[in-house]
Structures are given as structure tokens and as C-alpha cells.
Amino acid sequence: MPYSPTDVVSTEEELRTIVPKPIHGTQDVKIIDHIDKHCRVWIERSPFLVMTTSDSEGRLDCSPKGDPAGFVKVVDDKTLAIPDRPGNRRFDGFLNIMQTGRVGLLFFVPNRNETVRVNGTAQVVRDLALRESMAIKGRVPELAVLVSVEEAFYHCGKAIIRSALWAPDKAASTDGLPTYAEANVDHTGRDYALEDVTRWFDDNDKHRLYDD
């Protein structure tokens, strides 16, 4: 049976009784409503982000997005553009954006412990000039997410420090982890040989990063 909790914290008053607000209050006032020079340089140096969206019923989705650093275009101090690259074509995030128009972004820069968070509204767009400005290897993205910034702020590095994310010498062994192909075959129940699926996925990773 699924685990059933016995002690649920359900109000802000309960939460703050357990963990009071910071004495100095800087965590509230550090949030800005635009992309300033500090956030801009971070975003332009970031090769990886996680995009969070929600559908009209409150169901969430988190999707990784990655490309060479600078792939997210800072259009102006209130607007970001994220190109869409060939993938699984599920479009969970796009469909959520079409329902709620909300998005949250978390930007990583390798070997830096901090992150930058951006929250706002979003649209799925096809503006040709915008898409052409984000082409890689001559391949223009078919779609882009246009984000209107409402909140932007730096997040401290404690989580990455604790996880030792950028310290590969401290990483646990990957021996015994299932491959993507193994998980895919078991989860989908498809009647394909593991060797074939492994070969297909390897081909995707090596030759089809920007090409369907």
C-alpha cells in the first residue's frame, strides 16, 4: 500500500512555527521583476535548464533543456526565448503552457554551485526571425517558448554543494543502473529486442541531436 503520512504540515503558520522566516529578510527582497546584468550573464553562460509547467488541473511537469551555452536568448530585460530541439514529441510542457500560460525555469552553470530561477508567463511561438536567431548547425527550431519574466533571482549553492554535483571524483558508481533502452523496453512492453532499441537510442544520441 502507498505510504500514508501521520503528521502533515498544512498551513503557513505551522510551517513558520517549525522554521521561522530569516532574520534579515534578504530572501524576499532579492527577487527582481526583470533580467538585470547579473541574471543576463548567468543565463547566457548556462548550457542547461529545467523548465517546469502546470496544466489546468495543477498537474506538474519538469523538462530538461540543454544546448551550447547561450542557447536561451535574452530578447530584452523582460523576455526570454527558449528554442525547441528534436525530442520525444510528447510536448508535455507546450500543452501545459497552452492551458495555463505559466512557467518556471532553473538555470545551471557547470562548476558553479548557485542557480538562477525565473518565473513568469509563457507562449509557444513560431516567429521566424526569432527562430532563425537560435539556429544551430543550420537547423532552425520549429517552435520556441517565449517567456515574459515576472520574477528572477539567484538561489544559493547549498543543494549543489551537498550533492557534490560538480565533483565527479565523489560520485557513486553507475554500475548496475539500467540503461535508457532497458527501462524503455520494460516500461513500454514493446515487442522489440533490447539490442535493437539500444542501437536506435545510441544512433539518436550520436547523430540526431538537431535532426528528426
Buried (B, 14 or more C-beta within 10 A) or exposed (E): EEEEEEEEEEEEEEEEEEEEEEEEEEEEEEEBEBBEEEBBBBBBBBBBBBBBBBBEEEEEBEBEBBBEBEBBBBBEBBBBBBBBBBEEEEBBBBEBBBBBBBBBBBBBBEEBBBBBBBBBBBBBEEEEEBBEBBEBEEBEBEBBBBBBBBEBBBBEBEEBEEEEBBEEEEEEEEEEEEEEBEEBBEEEEEEEEEEEBBEBBEEBEEEEBBEE
